Amino acid sequence: MNLPPRAPFLLPFEGVAPVLHGPLARADAGSAILGRVTLGAGATLGPFATIRGDGHVVVAGRDLHLGERSTVHIAHGRYGTMLGDGVTVGSHSVVHACTVGDGCVIEDQVSVLDGSVVGAGSVVAAGSVVFPRSVLPAGHWCEGVPAVPRRPIGAAELSALHERIRGASAHAARSSPAELGHRWAGKATGYVAATVTGQGELRMAEGSSLWFGCVVDAPRHGVDLGAGANVQDNSLLRCSERAITIGRDCIVGHNVRLHDCRLGERVLVGMGSVLAPGTVVGDDTLVAAGSTTTAGQVLEGGWLWGGRPARRLLPLDEGKRQMIKESADVYRAYAREFAAGQDASSVARA
């Protein structure tokens, strides 16, 4: 059992450490702030909430609330993430490479994707996906896949939503304290981030990585990660009947849930997706963010799949194939950098 990291767990990226403009209101067990992050005073970080600024910057204003196992990240070299003052994010949501205005509410299990803008005082309803480069107007209730504005929202309703989500988060943190640490039956030879939890045998090839807040629930069958494969922050790997197999240069996005799945090589599973027990994904496949599969579904390789449940949309063109390769290469580099910093942090705490 490793020493549990203090909350929040802080690490620099390429020599740049997080900047906190004032004290946090609360940082629960497993929370982490990493790399090029600037965070305003009074932030609340729920259990395993993760803010990661590596390949670009994250700038958040005052009084941010980031709920349990929610993730804020960037798009490498393309988009940072900008959050205004008084933003509330519920649990198990992803805010990725986008701009969120002052006073917005992002409810539970939402994905806000690259280049999108959520106008000030708006709400993105639970389970919604804000598609890349979308612009949602200020002061509206937005919902759906893709999320679109449905109606204006008044100040009283907006205030009540902030209060409800923040209150529920505080109650959850008190009643269900996070269990830190992990138990691995085998040697994990890839990079395992400091706040990964769970148990099982990890069989990790060169350059593979498991990121902050991930949960491995594989006590009997274990998990196989091919060379260069990565499983990003706050994803869940659960094995009940068979091992989870993730092939070479695969990318499992933030807050994904995999259950008894088998992924071929060069697969990208988009943020917030849920792959049901027994799902099989062929080589060279992209599963769009927020997608789901049915039990035992087979996703033929060479295609873009998306929807709830996922259906075949378009052949995977050369641009998307190259994007998957480049993303896997980026994560190899990220893993080397964070592993070095994490090793130094462990020595300092020993």
Sequence and secondary structure as in RCSB ss.txt:
>XXXX:A:sequence
MNLPPRAPFLLPFEGVAPVLHGPLARADAGSAILGRVTLGAGATLGPFATIRGDGHVVVAGRDLHLGERSTVHIA
HGRYGTMLGDGVTVGSHSVVHACTVGDGCVIEDQVSVLDGSVVGAGSVVAAGSVVFPRSVLPAGHWCEGVPAVPR
RPIGAAELSALHERIRGASAHAARSSPAELGHRWAGKATGYVAATVTGQGELRMAEGSSLWFGCVVDAPRHGVDL
GAGANVQDNSLLRCSERAITIGRDCIVGHNVRLHDCRLGERVLVGMGSVLAPGTVVGDDTLVAAGSTTTAGQVLE
GGWLWGGRPARRLLPLDEGKRQMIKESADVYRAYAREFAAGQDASSVARA
>XXXX:A:secstr
      SSEEE BTTB  EEES  SEE TT EEEEEEEEETT EE TT EEEEEEEEEEE TT EE TT EEE B
TTTB EEE TT EE SS EEES EE TT EE TT EE TT EE TT EE TT EE TT EE TTEEEEETTEEEE
EE  HHHHHHHHHHHHHHHHHHHHHS     EEESS   SEE TT EEEEEEEE TT EE TT EEEEEEEEEEE
 TT EE TT EEE SSS EEE TT EE TT EEES EE SSEEE TT EE TT EE SSEEE TT B  TT EE 
TTEEEEETTEEEEEE  HHHHHHHHHHHHHHHHHHHHHHHHHHHHHHHH 
